[in-house]
Amino acid sequence: MQHDNYVVDDMISAKAIAARVESMAVEIRETFSDTEKLIVIGLLRGSFMFIADLVRELDLPVEVDFLETSSYGDSTESSREVRILKDLRGEIEGKDILVVEDIVDTGHTLHHVLRLLESRKPARMLVCALLDKPSRREVDVKADLVGFEIEDKFVVGYGIDYAQRNRNLPYIGAVRFIGKHPANNGITASKIVS
């Protein structure tokens, strides 16, 4: 897919995503098999497709809530300043929670969110991320479950955006800028994972 100044190269197919979401759901069901209710917390906006597909695979009593954070704006680089734009509606003290993140990059957002949630004293907390870029980590944080570990590429699709575009792609693609772009950072095409 091509836009004015960039191309989105296929990286992880919709089929591969669906298969991995299904297998992650099995692990989550096993971990929380004894729960009275699992509160699934999606980090907006990038996780909305992932959380919808994941929740449909969970044969557990679930409640869904959302936190909205911002650290990117319209840039391809994290500002490292995490802002909470929308907080949870419900209480999580003494409850089992699953935090669903689209991508763990520098780790600043997830670290900030986990500190906030831990201060509210949940009974158990598990973090599930669709994508992980360990080579970019600046903060010591990790997800308990990871869908795909990826290279240092700026990605879009399956809910993840670049300047509010490309969220609707059913697959994950790598952004490759055409010509000079100040945020290019050596982003190149990648191979398809099926």
VMD Tcl script that draws the C-alpha trace (Angstrom):
set ca {
  {0.00 0.00 0.00}
  {1.41 3.40 -1.01}
  {0.66 6.87 0.38}
  {2.04 10.29 -0.56}
  {5.40 9.91 1.15}
  {5.52 6.31 2.35}
  {4.82 2.70 1.47}
  {3.51 -0.01 3.80}
  {5.29 -3.31 3.17}
  {3.59 -6.53 4.32}
  {5.20 -7.89 7.47}
  {2.82 -10.15 9.45}
  {-0.23 -11.54 7.65}
  {-3.79 -11.44 8.94}
  {-3.75 -15.24 8.98}
  {-0.61 -15.35 11.16}
  {-2.12 -12.79 13.54}
  {-5.36 -14.77 13.89}
  {-3.46 -17.99 14.64}
  {-1.27 -16.31 17.25}
  {-4.22 -14.57 18.94}
  {-5.92 -17.95 19.26}
  {-2.85 -19.55 20.86}
  {-2.35 -16.61 23.24}
  {-5.99 -16.94 24.32}
  {-5.34 -20.58 25.27}
  {-2.48 -19.49 27.56}
  {-4.62 -16.75 29.11}
  {-7.50 -19.17 29.74}
  {-5.10 -21.58 31.48}
  {-3.60 -18.82 33.66}
  {-6.97 -17.44 34.72}
  {-8.99 -20.68 34.72}
  {-9.96 -20.11 38.37}
  {-10.98 -16.46 38.03}
  {-14.41 -15.21 39.03}
  {-14.02 -12.43 36.49}
  {-11.15 -11.23 34.34}
  {-10.95 -7.51 33.66}
  {-9.34 -7.04 30.26}
  {-7.80 -3.57 29.98}
  {-7.01 -2.39 26.48}
  {-4.52 0.42 25.94}
  {-6.12 2.67 23.36}
  {-6.07 3.31 20.61}
  {-3.66 0.87 19.03}
  {-4.94 -2.24 20.80}
  {-8.62 -2.03 19.81}
  {-8.53 -4.68 17.06}
  {-6.29 -6.98 19.07}
  {-8.43 -6.76 22.19}
  {-11.64 -7.40 20.22}
  {-10.21 -10.54 18.61}
  {-8.60 -11.73 21.84}
  {-11.72 -11.34 23.99}
  {-13.76 -13.33 21.47}
  {-11.34 -16.23 22.01}
  {-11.55 -16.16 25.82}
  {-13.98 -18.66 27.30}
  {-13.93 -16.85 30.65}
  {-16.17 -14.36 32.46}
  {-14.70 -11.07 31.22}
  {-15.24 -7.37 31.65}
  {-13.57 -4.94 29.25}
  {-12.23 -1.53 30.19}
  {-9.85 0.89 28.50}
  {-7.00 3.26 29.28}
  {-5.95 5.76 26.66}
  {-2.37 6.94 26.70}
  {-0.32 9.12 24.40}
  {3.42 9.22 23.80}
  {3.72 9.42 20.00}
  {1.31 12.04 18.63}
  {1.84 12.11 14.84}
  {5.51 11.16 15.04}
  {7.27 7.87 14.39}
  {9.29 8.37 17.59}
  {8.04 8.18 21.18}
  {8.22 11.46 23.09}
  {8.85 9.40 26.25}
  {6.30 11.59 28.01}
  {3.33 9.38 28.78}
  {-0.01 11.07 29.31}
  {-3.20 9.34 30.48}
  {-5.98 10.67 28.25}
  {-8.71 8.32 29.49}
  {-8.69 6.43 32.77}
  {-10.50 3.22 33.71}
  {-14.19 3.42 34.51}
  {-14.18 0.60 37.05}
  {-12.23 -0.44 40.13}
  {-9.56 -3.15 39.89}
  {-8.57 -3.61 43.53}
  {-8.51 -7.31 44.40}
  {-9.42 -8.32 40.83}
  {-7.67 -10.30 38.10}
  {-6.61 -8.09 35.21}
  {-5.16 -8.62 31.76}
  {-3.45 -5.58 30.24}
  {-3.58 -5.68 26.43}
  {-0.98 -3.58 24.58}
  {-0.46 -3.28 20.83}
  {3.33 -2.87 20.90}
  {6.08 -2.63 23.51}
  {8.75 -0.34 22.10}
  {10.87 1.83 24.43}
  {8.79 0.53 27.34}
  {7.96 3.96 28.76}
  {4.20 3.69 28.19}
  {3.87 0.18 29.58}
  {6.07 1.01 32.58}
  {3.95 4.07 33.39}
  {0.69 2.14 32.99}
  {1.86 -0.79 35.12}
  {2.94 1.51 37.95}
  {-0.47 3.17 37.84}
  {-2.36 -0.15 37.82}
  {-0.18 -1.78 40.51}
  {-0.93 1.16 42.82}
  {-4.61 0.16 42.59}
  {-3.79 -3.29 44.05}
  {-5.16 -5.88 41.61}
  {-5.08 -9.51 42.76}
  {-3.23 -10.72 39.65}
  {-2.03 -8.88 36.58}
  {-0.81 -10.30 33.28}
  {0.44 -8.23 30.34}
  {-0.27 -9.37 26.79}
  {1.34 -7.53 23.86}
  {0.79 -8.22 20.19}
  {4.25 -6.93 19.20}
  {7.54 -6.49 21.01}
  {10.65 -4.59 19.87}
  {13.24 -5.57 22.51}
  {16.06 -3.79 20.63}
  {14.35 -0.44 21.37}
  {13.85 -0.97 25.12}
  {14.89 1.92 27.35}
  {12.97 0.85 30.47}
  {13.17 -2.55 32.17}
  {9.67 -3.82 31.40}
  {8.32 -6.79 29.51}
  {5.06 -8.43 28.58}
  {4.15 -11.84 30.00}
  {2.77 -12.93 26.63}
  {4.04 -11.64 23.27}
  {2.46 -12.31 19.91}
  {5.45 -11.47 17.72}
  {8.94 -10.15 18.40}
  {9.87 -7.75 15.61}
  {12.88 -5.81 14.38}
  {13.27 -2.08 14.89}
  {10.77 -1.01 12.24}
  {7.94 1.49 12.44}
  {4.79 -0.57 11.90}
  {1.13 0.06 11.17}
  {-2.04 -1.94 10.70}
  {-4.31 -4.09 12.84}
  {-5.17 -1.04 14.94}
  {-1.72 0.57 14.94}
  {-1.46 3.92 13.16}
  {0.89 6.45 11.66}
  {-0.62 9.94 12.10}
  {-4.06 8.32 12.53}
  {-3.80 6.41 9.23}
  {-3.58 2.67 8.44}
  {-5.34 1.39 11.59}
  {-7.83 -0.44 9.34}
  {-5.27 -2.69 7.65}
  {-5.99 -6.34 8.56}
  {-2.24 -7.14 8.73}
  {0.90 -5.59 10.23}
  {3.04 -3.66 7.78}
  {6.39 -1.86 7.98}
  {6.42 1.81 6.99}
  {9.07 2.69 4.39}
  {9.41 6.38 3.61}
  {9.92 7.51 0.02}
  {12.73 9.99 -0.46}
  {13.97 12.12 2.40}
  {12.03 11.99 5.61}
  {13.33 13.35 8.92}
  {11.94 10.40 10.88}
  {13.05 7.71 8.42}
  {15.64 6.17 10.77}
  {16.57 3.54 8.21}
  {13.12 1.96 7.99}
  {13.21 -0.61 5.21}
  {11.00 -3.23 3.69}
  {10.56 -6.48 5.55}
  {9.58 -9.98 4.62}
  {6.11 -11.44 5.11}
  {5.56 -13.68 8.10}
  {2.81 -16.21 7.47}
}
mol new
graphics top color blue
foreach p $ca { graphics top sphere $p radius 0.5 }
foreach p [lrange $ca 0 end-1] q [lrange $ca 1 end] { graphics top cylinder $p $q radius 0.2 }
display resetview
